[in-house]
Amino acid sequence: MEIRERDEYGNLKPPTKIFSGPTEKETIAALGPQLAQEKLDNMQRDIVINGLGAQVARMKIEIMQLKGGAF
């Protein structure tokens, strides 16, 4: 958390941290790359899931063809 004090003329001074934790801006800046990585991971997972679904569908068609069924 930061506070901003005023000087003798009433102008705001630069912000001063009042505890040692990260500021809101610092937290957001740190979370940005993590969010991007999570999105990439989710996209890769979706690609794998879709690929497996297509493979299952192909295998079902092959089984139906081996059994002599029409599809």
PDB file with SEQRES, HELIX, SHEET and CRYST1 records, atoms N, CA, C and O in Angstrom:
SEQRES   1 A   71  MET GLU ILE ARG GLU ARG ASP GLU TYR GLY ASN LEU LYS          
SEQRES   2 A   71  PRO PRO THR LYS ILE PHE SER GLY PRO THR GLU LYS GLU          
SEQRES   3 A   71  THR ILE ALA ALA LEU GLY PRO GLN LEU ALA GLN GLU LYS          
SEQRES   4 A   71  LEU ASP ASN MET GLN ARG ASP ILE VAL ILE ASN GLY LEU          
SEQRES   5 A   71  GLY ALA GLN VAL ALA ARG MET LYS ILE GLU ILE MET GLN          
SEQRES   6 A   71  LEU LYS GLY GLY ALA PHE                                      
HELIX    1 AA1 GLU A   24  LEU A   66  1                                  43    
SHEET    1 AA1 2 GLU A   2  ILE A   3  0                                        
SHEET    2 AA1 2 THR A  16  LYS A  17 -1                                        
CRYST1    1.000    1.000    1.000  90.00  90.00  90.00 P 1           1          
ATOM      1  N   MET A   1       0.849  -1.161   0.000  1.00  0.00           N  
ATOM      2  CA  MET A   1       0.000   0.000   0.000  1.00  0.00           C  
ATOM      3  C   MET A   1       0.896   1.225   0.000  1.00  0.00           C  
ATOM      4  O   MET A   1       1.982   1.227   0.579  1.00  0.00           O  
ATOM      5  N   GLU A   2       0.421   2.252  -0.654  1.00  0.00           N  
ATOM      6  CA  GLU A   2       1.173   3.492  -0.729  1.00  0.00           C  
ATOM      7  C   GLU A   2       0.314   4.653  -0.219  1.00  0.00           C  
ATOM      8  O   GLU A   2      -0.915   4.618  -0.287  1.00  0.00           O  
ATOM      9  N   ILE A   3       0.985   5.661   0.282  1.00  0.00           N  
ATOM     10  CA  ILE A   3       0.296   6.892   0.648  1.00  0.00           C  
ATOM     11  C   ILE A   3       0.989   8.044  -0.064  1.00  0.00           C  
ATOM     12  O   ILE A   3       2.163   7.962  -0.423  1.00  0.00           O  
ATOM     13  N   ARG A   4       0.235   9.113  -0.256  1.00  0.00           N  
ATOM     14  CA  ARG A   4       0.809  10.313  -0.874  1.00  0.00           C  
ATOM     15  C   ARG A   4       0.549  11.478   0.055  1.00  0.00           C  
ATOM     16  O   ARG A   4      -0.599  11.799   0.363  1.00  0.00           O  
ATOM     17  N   GLU A   5       1.601  12.095   0.490  1.00  0.00           N  
ATOM     18  CA  GLU A   5       1.485  13.262   1.371  1.00  0.00           C  
ATOM     19  C   GLU A   5       1.579  14.525   0.530  1.00  0.00           C  
ATOM     20  O   GLU A   5       2.010  14.502  -0.623  1.00  0.00           O  
ATOM     21  N   ARG A   6       1.171  15.602   1.129  1.00  0.00           N  
ATOM     22  CA  ARG A   6       1.253  16.894   0.447  1.00  0.00           C  
ATOM     23  C   ARG A   6       2.416  17.709   1.021  1.00  0.00           C  
ATOM     24  O   ARG A   6       2.729  17.630   2.209  1.00  0.00           O  
ATOM     25  N   ASP A   7       3.040  18.486   0.147  1.00  0.00           N  
ATOM     26  CA  ASP A   7       4.117  19.362   0.626  1.00  0.00           C  
ATOM     27  C   ASP A   7       3.517  20.643   1.198  1.00  0.00           C  
ATOM     28  O   ASP A   7       2.298  20.776   1.300  1.00  0.00           O  
ATOM     29  N   GLU A   8       4.385  21.584   1.571  1.00  0.00           N  
ATOM     30  CA  GLU A   8       3.924  22.816   2.216  1.00  0.00           C  
ATOM     31  C   GLU A   8       3.064  23.686   1.292  1.00  0.00           C  
ATOM     32  O   GLU A   8       2.359  24.579   1.762  1.00  0.00           O  
ATOM     33  N   TYR A   9       3.121  23.428  -0.023  1.00  0.00           N  
ATOM     34  CA  TYR A   9       2.339  24.203  -0.987  1.00  0.00           C  
ATOM     35  C   TYR A   9       1.038  23.494  -1.375  1.00  0.00           C  
ATOM     36  O   TYR A   9       0.260  24.022  -2.169  1.00  0.00           O  
ATOM     37  N   GLY A  10       0.800  22.300  -0.819  1.00  0.00           N  
ATOM     38  CA  GLY A  10      -0.419  21.548  -1.114  1.00  0.00           C  
ATOM     39  C   GLY A  10      -0.293  20.591  -2.285  1.00  0.00           C  
ATOM     40  O   GLY A  10      -1.257  19.922  -2.657  1.00  0.00           O  
ATOM     41  N   ASN A  11       0.906  20.527  -2.866  1.00  0.00           N  
ATOM     42  CA  ASN A  11       1.121  19.603  -3.983  1.00  0.00           C  
ATOM     43  C   ASN A  11       1.387  18.193  -3.453  1.00  0.00           C  
ATOM     44  O   ASN A  11       1.970  18.016  -2.383  1.00  0.00           O  
ATOM     45  N   LEU A  12       0.949  17.202  -4.220  1.00  0.00           N  
ATOM     46  CA  LEU A  12       1.176  15.821  -3.803  1.00  0.00           C  
ATOM     47  C   LEU A  12       2.638  15.432  -4.006  1.00  0.00           C  
ATOM     48  O   LEU A  12       3.231  15.706  -5.049  1.00  0.00           O  
ATOM     49  N   LYS A  13       3.195  14.797  -3.003  1.00  0.00           N  
ATOM     50  CA  LYS A  13       4.548  14.258  -3.091  1.00  0.00           C  
ATOM     51  C   LYS A  13       4.480  12.895  -3.766  1.00  0.00           C  
ATOM     52  O   LYS A  13       3.394  12.328  -3.888  1.00  0.00           O  
ATOM     53  N   PRO A  14       5.624  12.350  -4.210  1.00  0.00           N  
ATOM     54  CA  PRO A  14       5.625  10.995  -4.777  1.00  0.00           C  
ATOM     55  C   PRO A  14       5.099   9.985  -3.745  1.00  0.00           C  
ATOM     56  O   PRO A  14       5.246  10.194  -2.541  1.00  0.00           O  
ATOM     57  N   PRO A  15       4.495   8.910  -4.212  1.00  0.00           N  
ATOM     58  CA  PRO A  15       3.948   7.925  -3.276  1.00  0.00           C  
ATOM     59  C   PRO A  15       5.041   7.273  -2.433  1.00  0.00           C  
ATOM     60  O   PRO A  15       6.167   7.071  -2.888  1.00  0.00           O  
ATOM     61  N   THR A  16       4.677   6.951  -1.199  1.00  0.00           N  
ATOM     62  CA  THR A  16       5.571   6.296  -0.259  1.00  0.00           C  
ATOM     63  C   THR A  16       4.935   4.984   0.181  1.00  0.00           C  
ATOM     64  O   THR A  16       3.766   4.952   0.566  1.00  0.00           O  
ATOM     65  N   LYS A  17       5.711   3.899   0.122  1.00  0.00           N  
ATOM     66  CA  LYS A  17       5.200   2.615   0.591  1.00  0.00           C  
ATOM     67  C   LYS A  17       5.063   2.655   2.109  1.00  0.00           C  
ATOM     68  O   LYS A  17       5.926   3.182   2.810  1.00  0.00           O  
ATOM     69  N   ILE A  18       3.951   2.082   2.608  1.00  0.00           N  
ATOM     70  CA  ILE A  18       3.780   2.055   4.059  1.00  0.00           C  
ATOM     71  C   ILE A  18       3.953   0.644   4.617  1.00  0.00           C  
ATOM     72  O   ILE A  18       3.862   0.446   5.829  1.00  0.00           O  
ATOM     73  N   PHE A  19       4.202  -0.333   3.753  1.00  0.00           N  
ATOM     74  CA  PHE A  19       4.585  -1.672   4.194  1.00  0.00           C  
ATOM     75  C   PHE A  19       5.448  -2.291   3.119  1.00  0.00           C  
ATOM     76  O   PHE A  19       5.558  -1.748   2.019  1.00  0.00           O  
ATOM     77  N   SER A  20       6.054  -3.405   3.417  1.00  0.00           N  
ATOM     78  CA  SER A  20       7.090  -3.942   2.537  1.00  0.00           C  
ATOM     79  C   SER A  20       6.566  -4.810   1.397  1.00  0.00           C  
ATOM     80  O   SER A  20       7.358  -5.252   0.565  1.00  0.00           O  
ATOM     81  N   GLY A  21       5.256  -5.071   1.326  1.00  0.00           N  
ATOM     82  CA  GLY A  21       4.707  -5.912   0.271  1.00  0.00           C  
ATOM     83  C   GLY A  21       4.680  -5.199  -1.071  1.00  0.00           C  
ATOM     84  O   GLY A  21       4.911  -3.992  -1.147  1.00  0.00           O  
ATOM     85  N   PRO A  22       4.395  -5.952  -2.133  1.00  0.00           N  
ATOM     86  CA  PRO A  22       4.345  -5.338  -3.461  1.00  0.00           C  
ATOM     87  C   PRO A  22       3.130  -4.427  -3.602  1.00  0.00           C  
ATOM     88  O   PRO A  22       2.105  -4.625  -2.949  1.00  0.00           O  
ATOM     89  N   THR A  23       3.265  -3.441  -4.455  1.00  0.00           N  
ATOM     90  CA  THR A  23       2.139  -2.549  -4.729  1.00  0.00           C  
ATOM     91  C   THR A  23       1.162  -3.269  -5.653  1.00  0.00           C  
ATOM     92  O   THR A  23       1.457  -4.338  -6.187  1.00  0.00           O  
ATOM     93  N   GLU A  24       0.001  -2.663  -5.826  1.00  0.00           N  
ATOM     94  CA  GLU A  24      -1.002  -3.247  -6.711  1.00  0.00           C  
ATOM     95  C   GLU A  24      -0.469  -3.343  -8.137  1.00  0.00           C  
ATOM     96  O   GLU A  24      -0.690  -4.344  -8.819  1.00  0.00           O  
ATOM     97  N   LYS A  25       0.222  -2.319  -8.581  1.00  0.00           N  
ATOM     98  CA  LYS A  25       0.790  -2.325  -9.936  1.00  0.00           C  
ATOM     99  C   LYS A  25       1.848  -3.416 -10.077  1.00  0.00           C  
ATOM    100  O   LYS A  25       1.907  -4.096 -11.101  1.00  0.00           O  
ATOM    101  N   GLU A  26       2.674  -3.582  -9.061  1.00  0.00           N  
ATOM    102  CA  GLU A  26       3.702  -4.626  -9.101  1.00  0.00           C  
ATOM    103  C   GLU A  26       3.073  -6.013  -9.131  1.00  0.00           C  
ATOM    104  O   GLU A  26       3.550  -6.903  -9.834  1.00  0.00           O  
ATOM    105  N   THR A  27       2.005  -6.189  -8.370  1.00  0.00           N  
ATOM    106  CA  THR A  27       1.311  -7.472  -8.349  1.00  0.00           C  
ATOM    107  C   THR A  27       0.709  -7.776  -9.709  1.00  0.00           C  
ATOM    108  O   THR A  27       0.830  -8.894 -10.210  1.00  0.00           O  
ATOM    109  N   ILE A  28       0.067  -6.792 -10.305  1.00  0.00           N  
ATOM    110  CA  ILE A  28      -0.539  -6.975 -11.629  1.00  0.00           C  
ATOM    111  C   ILE A  28       0.534  -7.277 -12.665  1.00  0.00           C  
ATOM    112  O   ILE A  28       0.349  -8.145 -13.519  1.00  0.00           O  
ATOM    113  N   ALA A  29       1.647  -6.570 -12.595  1.00  0.00           N  
ATOM    114  CA  ALA A  29       2.742  -6.804 -13.541  1.00  0.00           C  
ATOM    115  C   ALA A  29       3.304  -8.210 -13.395  1.00  0.00           C  
ATOM    116  O   ALA A  29       3.693  -8.826 -14.388  1.00  0.00           O  
ATOM    117  N   ALA A  30       3.351  -8.727 -12.173  1.00  0.00           N  
ATOM    118  CA  ALA A  30       3.870 -10.077 -11.954  1.00  0.00           C  
ATOM    119  C   ALA A  30       2.873 -11.137 -12.410  1.00  0.00           C  
ATOM    120  O   ALA A  30       3.273 -12.209 -12.864  1.00  0.00           O  
ATOM    121  N   LEU A  31       1.584 -10.846 -12.293  1.00  0.00           N  
ATOM    122  CA  LEU A  31       0.565 -11.824 -12.666  1.00  0.00           C  
ATOM    123  C   LEU A  31       0.353 -11.911 -14.175  1.00  0.00           C  
ATOM    124  O   LEU A  31      -0.134 -12.929 -14.668  1.00  0.00           O  
ATOM    125  N   GLY A  32       0.708 -10.865 -14.912  1.00  0.00           N  
ATOM    126  CA  GLY A  32       0.526 -10.863 -16.369  1.00  0.00           C  
ATOM    127  C   GLY A  32       1.199 -12.037 -17.056  1.00  0.00           C  
ATOM    128  O   GLY A  32       0.531 -12.769 -17.786  1.00  0.00           O  
ATOM    129  N   PRO A  33       2.497 -12.248 -16.855  1.00  0.00           N  
ATOM    130  CA  PRO A  33       3.161 -13.390 -17.493  1.00  0.00           C  
ATOM    131  C   PRO A  33       2.603 -14.735 -17.029  1.00  0.00           C  
ATOM    132  O   PRO A  33       2.537 -15.682 -17.813  1.00  0.00           O  
ATOM    133  N   GLN A  34       2.203 -14.822 -15.769  1.00  0.00           N  
ATOM    134  CA  GLN A  34       1.624 -16.069 -15.273  1.00  0.00           C  
ATOM    135  C   GLN A  34       0.310 -16.366 -15.976  1.00  0.00           C  
ATOM    136  O   GLN A  34       0.039 -17.513 -16.332  1.00  0.00           O  
ATOM    137  N   LEU A  35      -0.504 -15.341 -16.177  1.00  0.00           N  
ATOM    138  CA  LEU A  35      -1.768 -15.515 -16.880  1.00  0.00           C  
ATOM    139  C   LEU A  35      -1.528 -15.962 -18.314  1.00  0.00           C  
ATOM    140  O   LEU A  35      -2.210 -16.862 -18.806  1.00  0.00           O  
ATOM    141  N   ALA A  36      -0.570 -15.345 -18.984  1.00  0.00           N  
ATOM    142  CA  ALA A  36      -0.248 -15.726 -20.360  1.00  0.00           C  
ATOM    143  C   ALA A  36       0.201 -17.183 -20.426  1.00  0.00           C  
ATOM    144  O   ALA A  36      -0.187 -17.906 -21.344  1.00  0.00           O  
ATOM    145  N   GLN A  37       1.012 -17.622 -19.465  1.00  0.00           N  
ATOM    146  CA  GLN A  37       1.476 -19.007 -19.448  1.00  0.00           C  
ATOM    147  C   GLN A  37       0.310 -19.967 -19.205  1.00  0.00           C  
ATOM    148  O   GLN A  37       0.242 -21.028 -19.827  1.00  0.00           O  
ATOM    149  N   GLU A  38      -0.599 -19.604 -18.311  1.00  0.00           N  
ATOM    150  CA  GLU A  38      -1.775 -20.440 -18.048  1.00  0.00           C  
ATOM    151  C   GLU A  38      -2.637 -20.568 -19.299  1.00  0.00           C  
ATOM    152  O   GLU A  38      -3.148 -21.648 -19.595  1.00  0.00           O  
ATOM    153  N   LYS A  39      -2.800 -19.470 -20.032  1.00  0.00           N  
ATOM    154  CA  LYS A  39      -3.587 -19.514 -21.261  1.00  0.00           C  
ATOM    155  C   LYS A  39      -2.930 -20.431 -22.288  1.00  0.00           C  
ATOM    156  O   LYS A  39      -3.615 -21.208 -22.953  1.00  0.00           O  
ATOM    157  N   LEU A  40      -1.612 -20.346 -22.422  1.00  0.00           N  
ATOM    158  CA  LEU A  40      -0.903 -21.227 -23.346  1.00  0.00           C  
ATOM    159  C   LEU A  40      -1.052 -22.689 -22.938  1.00  0.00           C  
ATOM    160  O   LEU A  40      -1.283 -23.556 -23.780  1.00  0.00           O  
ATOM    161  N   ASP A  41      -0.920 -22.954 -21.647  1.00  0.00           N  
ATOM    162  CA  ASP A  41      -1.079 -24.324 -21.153  1.00  0.00           C  
ATOM    163  C   ASP A  41      -2.473 -24.857 -21.447  1.00  0.00           C  
ATOM    164  O   ASP A  41      -2.632 -26.012 -21.843  1.00  0.00           O  
ATOM    165  N   ASN A  42      -3.483 -24.015 -21.253  1.00  0.00           N  
ATOM    166  CA  ASN A  42      -4.859 -24.431 -21.524  1.00  0.00           C  
ATOM    167  C   ASN A  42      -5.079 -24.681 -23.015  1.00  0.00           C  
ATOM    168  O   ASN A  42      -5.784 -25.616 -23.395  1.00  0.00           O  
ATOM    169  N   MET A  43      -4.478 -23.849 -23.849  1.00  0.00           N  
ATOM    170  CA  MET A  43      -4.601 -24.053 -25.296  1.00  0.00           C  
ATOM    171  C   MET A  43      -3.957 -25.373 -25.709  1.00  0.00           C  
ATOM    172  O   MET A  43      -4.516 -26.113 -26.518  1.00  0.00           O  
ATOM    173  N   GLN A  44      -2.776 -25.667 -25.151  1.00  0.00           N  
ATOM    174  CA  GLN A  44      -2.104 -26.927 -25.466  1.00  0.00           C  
ATOM    175  C   GLN A  44      -2.932 -28.115 -24.995  1.00  0.00           C  
ATOM    176  O   GLN A  44      -3.027 -29.122 -25.697  1.00  0.00           O  
ATOM    177  N   ARG A  45      -3.534 -28.006 -23.809  1.00  0.00           N  
ATOM    178  CA  ARG A  45      -4.383 -29.070 -23.294  1.00  0.00           C  
ATOM    179  C   ARG A  45      -5.583 -29.296 -24.207  1.00  0.00           C  
ATOM    180  O   ARG A  45      -5.949 -30.438 -24.486  1.00  0.00           O  
ATOM    181  N   ASP A  46      -6.197 -28.201 -24.676  1.00  0.00           N  
ATOM    182  CA  ASP A  46      -7.341 -28.311 -25.572  1.00  0.00           C  
ATOM    183  C   ASP A  46      -6.958 -28.979 -26.886  1.00  0.00           C  
ATOM    184  O   ASP A  46      -7.723 -29.773 -27.433  1.00  0.00           O  
ATOM    185  N   ILE A  47      -5.779 -28.654 -27.386  1.00  0.00           N  
ATOM    186  CA  ILE A  47      -5.303 -29.275 -28.632  1.00  0.00           C  
ATOM    187  C   ILE A  47      -5.140 -30.780 -28.438  1.00  0.00           C  
ATOM    188  O   ILE A  47      -5.535 -31.564 -29.301  1.00  0.00           O  
ATOM    189  N   VAL A  48      -4.564 -31.183 -27.316  1.00  0.00           N  
ATOM    190  CA  VAL A  48      -4.390 -32.613 -27.035  1.00  0.00           C  
ATOM    191  C   VAL A  48      -5.740 -33.305 -26.915  1.00  0.00           C  
ATOM    192  O   VAL A  48      -5.933 -34.390 -27.464  1.00  0.00           O  
ATOM    193  N   ILE A  49      -6.673 -32.686 -26.204  1.00  0.00           N  
ATOM    194  CA  ILE A  49      -8.005 -33.278 -26.022  1.00  0.00           C  
ATOM    195  C   ILE A  49      -8.708 -33.426 -27.367  1.00  0.00           C  
ATOM    196  O   ILE A  49      -9.307 -34.466 -27.640  1.00  0.00           O  
ATOM    197  N   ASN A  50      -8.640 -32.401 -28.205  1.00  0.00           N  
ATOM    198  CA  ASN A  50      -9.274 -32.477 -29.518  1.00  0.00           C  
ATOM    199  C   ASN A  50      -8.625 -33.549 -30.380  1.00  0.00           C  
ATOM    200  O   ASN A  50      -9.317 -34.268 -31.101  1.00  0.00           O  
ATOM    201  N   GLY A  51      -7.316 -33.663 -30.314  1.00  0.00           N  
ATOM    202  CA  GLY A  51      -6.613 -34.693 -31.074  1.00  0.00           C  
ATOM    203  C   GLY A  51      -7.013 -36.089 -30.623  1.00  0.00           C  
ATOM    204  O   GLY A  51      -7.203 -36.985 -31.445  1.00  0.00           O  
ATOM    205  N   LEU A  52      -7.140 -36.268 -29.316  1.00  0.00           N  
ATOM    206  CA  LEU A  52      -7.551 -37.572 -28.798  1.00  0.00           C  
ATOM    207  C   LEU A  52      -8.991 -37.889 -29.196  1.00  0.00           C  
ATOM    208  O   LEU A  52      -9.311 -39.036 -29.507  1.00  0.00           O  
ATOM    209  N   GLY A  53      -9.850 -36.889 -29.187  1.00  0.00           N  
ATOM    210  CA  GLY A  53     -11.235 -37.103 -29.617  1.00  0.00           C  
ATOM    211  C   GLY A  53     -11.303 -37.527 -31.073  1.00  0.00           C  
ATOM    212  O   GLY A  53     -12.075 -38.419 -31.424  1.00  0.00           O  
ATOM    213  N   ALA A  54     -10.508 -36.901 -31.916  1.00  0.00           N  
ATOM    214  CA  ALA A  54     -10.474 -37.276 -33.335  1.00  0.00           C  
ATOM    215  C   ALA A  54      -9.930 -38.689 -33.507  1.00  0.00           C  
ATOM    216  O   ALA A  54     -10.417 -39.449 -34.344  1.00  0.00           O  
ATOM    217  N   GLN A  55      -8.928 -39.037 -32.721  1.00  0.00           N  
ATOM    218  CA  GLN A  55      -8.355 -40.383 -32.805  1.00  0.00           C  
ATOM    219  C   GLN A  55      -9.386 -41.429 -32.378  1.00  0.00           C  
ATOM    220  O   GLN A  55      -9.485 -42.482 -33.008  1.00  0.00           O  
ATOM    221  N   VAL A  56     -10.149 -41.159 -31.329  1.00  0.00           N  
ATOM    222  CA  VAL A  56     -11.193 -42.079 -30.887  1.00  0.00           C  
ATOM    223  C   VAL A  56     -12.239 -42.246 -31.984  1.00  0.00           C  
ATOM    224  O   VAL A  56     -12.688 -43.362 -32.248  1.00  0.00           O  
ATOM    225  N   ALA A  57     -12.628 -41.150 -32.622  1.00  0.00           N  
ATOM    226  CA  ALA A  57     -13.618 -41.228 -33.704  1.00  0.00           C  
ATOM    227  C   ALA A  57     -13.106 -42.078 -34.852  1.00  0.00           C  
ATOM    228  O   ALA A  57     -13.853 -42.885 -35.405  1.00  0.00           O  
ATOM    229  N   ARG A  58     -11.827 -41.907 -35.224  1.00  0.00           N  
ATOM    230  CA  ARG A  58     -11.247 -42.731 -36.297  1.00  0.00           C  
ATOM    231  C   ARG A  58     -11.229 -44.206 -35.914  1.00  0.00           C  
ATOM    232  O   ARG A  58     -11.509 -45.072 -36.743  1.00  0.00           O  
ATOM    233  N   MET A  59     -10.901 -44.486 -34.667  1.00  0.00           N  
ATOM    234  CA  MET A  59     -10.855 -45.872 -34.208  1.00  0.00           C  
ATOM    235  C   MET A  59     -12.248 -46.497 -34.227  1.00  0.00           C  
ATOM    236  O   MET A  59     -12.390 -47.671 -34.570  1.00  0.00           O  
ATOM    237  N   LYS A  60     -13.264 -45.742 -33.868  1.00  0.00           N  
ATOM    238  CA  LYS A  60     -14.634 -46.247 -33.916  1.00  0.00           C  
ATOM    239  C   LYS A  60     -15.026 -46.587 -35.348  1.00  0.00           C  
ATOM    240  O   LYS A  60     -15.645 -47.621 -35.601  1.00  0.00           O  
ATOM    241  N   ILE A  61     -14.663 -45.710 -36.286  1.00  0.00           N  
ATOM    242  CA  ILE A  61     -14.961 -45.974 -37.701  1.00  0.00           C  
ATOM    243  C   ILE A  61     -14.240 -47.232 -38.164  1.00  0.00           C  
ATOM    244  O   ILE A  61     -14.823 -48.061 -38.864  1.00  0.00           O  
ATOM    245  N   GLU A  62     -12.977 -47.380 -37.779  1.00  0.00           N  
ATOM    246  CA  GLU A  62     -12.214 -48.572 -38.167  1.00  0.00           C  
ATOM    247  C   GLU A  62     -12.854 -49.833 -37.598  1.00  0.00           C  
ATOM    248  O   GLU A  62     -12.935 -50.848 -38.290  1.00  0.00           O  
ATOM    249  N   ILE A  63     -13.304 -49.785 -36.363  1.00  0.00           N  
ATOM    250  CA  ILE A  63     -13.944 -50.949 -35.751  1.00  0.00           C  
ATOM    251  C   ILE A  63     -15.234 -51.278 -36.476  1.00  0.00           C  
ATOM    252  O   ILE A  63     -15.523 -52.446 -36.738  1.00  0.00           O  
ATOM    253  N   MET A  64     -16.013 -50.254 -36.802  1.00  0.00           N  
ATOM    254  CA  MET A  64     -17.255 -50.487 -37.544  1.00  0.00           C  
ATOM    255  C   MET A  64     -16.962 -51.101 -38.908  1.00  0.00           C  
ATOM    256  O   MET A  64     -17.692 -51.979 -39.367  1.00  0.00           O  
ATOM    257  N   GLN A  65     -15.903 -50.643 -39.550  1.00  0.00           N  
ATOM    258  CA  GLN A  65     -15.548 -51.197 -40.871  1.00  0.00           C  
ATOM    259  C   GLN A  65     -15.089 -52.643 -40.725  1.00  0.00           C  
ATOM    260  O   GLN A  65     -15.424 -53.481 -41.562  1.00  0.00           O  
ATOM    261  N   LEU A  66     -14.333 -52.947 -39.681  1.00  0.00           N  
ATOM    262  CA  LEU A  66     -13.877 -54.309 -39.473  1.00  0.00           C  
ATOM    263  C   LEU A  66     -15.031 -55.256 -39.181  1.00  0.00           C  
ATOM    264  O   LEU A  66     -14.993 -56.425 -39.563  1.00  0.00           O  
ATOM    265  N   LYS A  67     -16.045 -54.756 -38.512  1.00  0.00           N  
ATOM    266  CA  LYS A  67     -17.219 -55.573 -38.209  1.00  0.00           C  
ATOM    267  C   LYS A  67     -18.156 -55.670 -39.421  1.00  0.00           C  
ATOM    268  O   LYS A  67     -19.119 -56.438 -39.404  1.00  0.00           O  
ATOM    269  N   GLY A  68     -17.878 -54.912 -40.441  1.00  0.00           N  
ATOM    270  CA  GLY A  68     -18.705 -54.965 -41.637  1.00  0.00           C  
ATOM    271  C   GLY A  68     -19.893 -54.044 -41.592  1.00  0.00           C  
ATOM    272  O   GLY A  68     -20.771 -54.138 -42.450  1.00  0.00           O  
ATOM    273  N   GLY A  69     -19.952 -53.171 -40.638  1.00  0.00           N  
ATOM    274  CA  GLY A  69     -21.079 -52.240 -40.531  1.00  0.00           C  
ATOM    275  C   GLY A  69     -20.889 -51.041 -41.423  1.00  0.00           C  
ATOM    276  O   GLY A  69     -19.767 -50.672 -41.770  1.00  0.00           O  
ATOM    277  N   ALA A  70     -21.975 -50.452 -41.780  1.00  0.00           N  
ATOM    278  CA  ALA A  70     -21.923 -49.236 -42.582  1.00  0.00           C  
ATOM    279  C   ALA A  70     -21.946 -48.037 -41.626  1.00  0.00           C  
ATOM    280  O   ALA A  70     -22.528 -48.095 -40.543  1.00  0.00           O  
ATOM    281  N   PHE A  71     -21.319 -46.984 -42.044  1.00  0.00           N  
ATOM    282  CA  PHE A  71     -21.330 -45.801 -41.196  1.00  0.00           C  
ATOM    283  C   PHE A  71     -21.891 -44.620 -41.917  1.00  0.00           C  
ATOM    284  O   PHE A  71     -21.974 -43.532 -41.347  1.00  0.00           O  
TER     285      PHE A  71                                                      
END                                                                             
